[in-house]
Amino acid sequence: MTRSSYGLLAPIFLSLFLTFGLQSCSCGSSSQPERQKVSAKVMDRKAYMLGEEHARRIIEIAADEDKVQDGLLEIRARMSNIESKLSRQSAVDYERGFTDYIRSNNDSLALILF
């Protein structure tokens, strides 16, 4: 995947994470129950490791832009699903595992995505 191809992925990935963050914000009065505060530390090690595994898969397919885009959409869907089925903390830990793995194993992809 060329550097210009990564440039096409950055806005997609950024919008996915912004959407995820905006969904979890509470604005004014809401019918949703108050969410627990999310710690800066990894609390759900299993979710973190799952995020790392999915990041490894993204790195493996980095040469195919279409597959990477599909993979990033799947990551976003998993984060949302983890939050709704488990907890906000688990979703954050999953995201942290994903981003940490990308940053430590493919710095050129990390520079584009994050």
N, C-alpha and C positions, 0 to 999 in steps of 0.2 A: 504494500500500500504506500503510495507516495505521500509526501508532506501535504500536497494540495488536497488529496483525498481525505486526510485527517481533518483538514480545515472544514470540510463539509460535515463531518461528524460532530465537531465541537458545538455548533448551535443546537443540534438535536439533543446531545447529552446534557448540555446546560439547561435546556428547556425542560427536560425530564426531571432533573434534580430541583429546578425551581418550582415546577408543578407539584412535586412531592412535598417540598417544604411549605408551599402555600396551602396545600390541603390540610396540613397538620396544624396550621395556625388557627387560633380561635379569634374571631373578630366580633366584638359586641356580644350580644346574647345569642346563644346557639342551643339547638336542641340536643347536640352531642354532649355526652358526659365529659367532665373535665379529664384531660389526659395526664398521665403521670409525667413528672419531670424526667428528662433524659440525662443521664450521667455522662460525663466526658470520658469515663472509663468503659472498657468493654465489659458488659455484664453477661451477655449471652454468647459464650464462646462458640457454641454450635452454629449460631447464625453468622458469626464472624468467619468461621472456617468455611461455611457454605459460600459466603461472598468471595473468599479467596479462590475457591474452586471454580466459581463462575468467571472470575477475572482471568484465571489461567486459560479457560476455554476461549475467552475473547482474544487473548494474546495469540493463541494457536491459530485462529482464523483471521488474524489482522490483515492478511494479504487480500482478503475478499471483502470489499467495502459493503456490499449488500448483506453479507452474513453478519458483519460487525453491526450494522444498523439494526438488523433483526435481533441480534443478541442484546444490544443496548435497550431495545424496547422490552425484551423479555426480562432484563434486569429490573427495569422500572416496574413492570407488572409484579414481579416477585416481591419487590420492596413493599408495594401497596398490599399485596396479599399477606405478607408476613405481619405487617402492621395491623391489618384487620383481624387476622386469625390468632396472632400471638400478642404482640405489644409494640408500642412505638420504640421502646428500647431495643427490641430484637431487630426491628427494621433498620434502626440507626447502626447497630452493630454489623448487620449484613452489609450495609452501604460502606461502612468503615473498612471491613475486610476486603471488599471489592476494590475500593480506591487505594488502600495501602498496598495491596498486591500489585496493582497496575503501576503505581509509583515506584515500587522497588524492583520490578522486573521488566518494565518497558518504559523507560523515561521519555522516549520520543512520543509515544502514545499518550502518556500522562500529561505532557506539556500541551498537547492539543485538546485533550478532554477536560482537564482540570485547570 
